[in-house]
Amino acid sequence: MPNPQPNLNAIHCVNPNCSRPYPQPWGNKFCLACGAKLQLLSRFIPLERLGSGGFACIYTVWDVKTQTEKVLKVLVETSPKALELFAQEAEVLQRLKHGGVPKVEPGGYFFHNISTSNQDLNLPCLIMEKINGQTLEEVAPLYPNGCSQELVLDWLKQAIDILRHLHEHMIIHRDIKPSNLMLREPSPNLKGAQLVVIDFGGAKHFSVAASNSQSSSTRLFSTGYSPPEQVTGRNVGPSADFYALARTAIELLTGKNPQELEDPLTGALRWREVLKFSEHGGDVNPLLVDLLDDMAQEEVRSRPENAVIIQKRLAQIIRSGKSNKSNKSRTYLPALPRKNIFKRIAEFIKEVFQRIKEFLQQFILGTTQSVSNTTLFAFKTIVGIIRGCFETLWTMILASIGACIGTIAGFFLAFGTVFGEKVGEVVANLIIAFASNPQPVLGSEIVLFAASCLGTAW
């Protein structure tokens, strides 16, 4: 249903050089201060200025034709690069057809001419759907200790679906962060609200070949959210959006800006410990924590390759969450630990290695201001040796466990079933067929040794 005409009696002038743009009397065709035309395309009436973002000013406008409010974005920066990015945003929004992307009608991108005695301007304008709601940046202060996993999972699931749609059209957003994720008309508890990605000013077309190359790209980034390759101006691909989305989700879960969680030496996020002691830390699925860590890897190749892979992992996380709730409702037994013993051992070894690495880094940085290549080489060698020792020890532990399991399984098969006798018969027949002097064969021993070897290899 069309909205009723807004109960306003003033119009806003969009001339960036106007000395008194507001208020202009309702019904006026021209600005009283600068003489510029107030209506755009004889259809859109600017009502109020919402703010400015990047190189543009944003207004609420009244669409006389559809009797609805919409959003007007006016480019005020005159550089060719700004105009290129603005036109690119308009083209992207016109192509995309997804409920999580603001709609732009055909003809929504145009130039508004302002001719006065002092100037003659052609302002690039973009009319788009108005999203009534709150950004996640505005929602975050409502949860100073972090949002619940239920909310973050819902937002993450919706955001990945939107990114999948973008990437299928060979478009990357390049500026995913809380202020660019908006909830459409959220309920008081925020559940079930539709997520919308806004501000496509940094959106860019990409190709598979270009994303795998080392060529340069426009240096546009948001501190704390953009990946290293984007910050340094290298070419970026879809995984740049995954990196930024993961850091956004981590901020929502912990209630802390990603920059607060960065290790001062390595730059890696130290958020697991923060999450553990947060209000919702105990309720966060370890699979979700692992997924966000994978998405936020510094190395591009270590991140998930595409949105479909992330969607599958999210589906698994949601299923496991439902399963845990079901189990809790059916039994009074204490919940099983989330991590098995092997994972705990691996994490312990990894933590010890990290502590040693940090100690050596601090020691070297504290004892000299200028580190020579020889010292750096020696440091890397020491770290490599220590890491190799831990990896060798871990391999030995796993091999021993596998050998024990294989031996137990082989003993059961060999002496507790007829399997050993059957194998002995088959091998004996083969030996008789191919050997002139056959020797007695114990099938049980063959099964036992084969099972123990398979266990060790596993």
Buried (B, 14 or more C-beta within 10 A) or exposed (E): EEEEEBEBEEBBBBBBBBEEBBBBEEEBEBBEBBBBBBBBEEEBBBBBBBEEBBBBBBBBBBBBEEEBBBBBBBBBBEEEEBBEBBBBBBBBBBEBEBEBBBBBBEEBBBEBEBEBEEEEBEBBBBBBBBBEBBBBBEBBEEBEEBBBBBBBBBBBBBBBBBBBBBBEEBBBBBBBBBBBBBBBEBEEEBEEBBBBBBBBBBBBEBEEEBBEEEEEBBEBBBEBBBBBBBBEEBBBBBBBBBBBBBBBBBBBBBBBBBEBBBEEEEEBBEBBEBBEEBBBBEEBBEBBBEBBBBBBBBEBEEBBEBBEBBBEBBEBBBEBBEEBEEEEEEEEEEEEEEEEEEEEBBEEBEEEBBEBBEEBBEEBEEEEEEEEEEEEEEBEEEBEEBBEEBEEEBEEBBBEBBBEBBBEBBBBBBEEEEBBBEBBEEBBEEBEEEEEEEEEBBBBBBBBBBBBBBBBEE
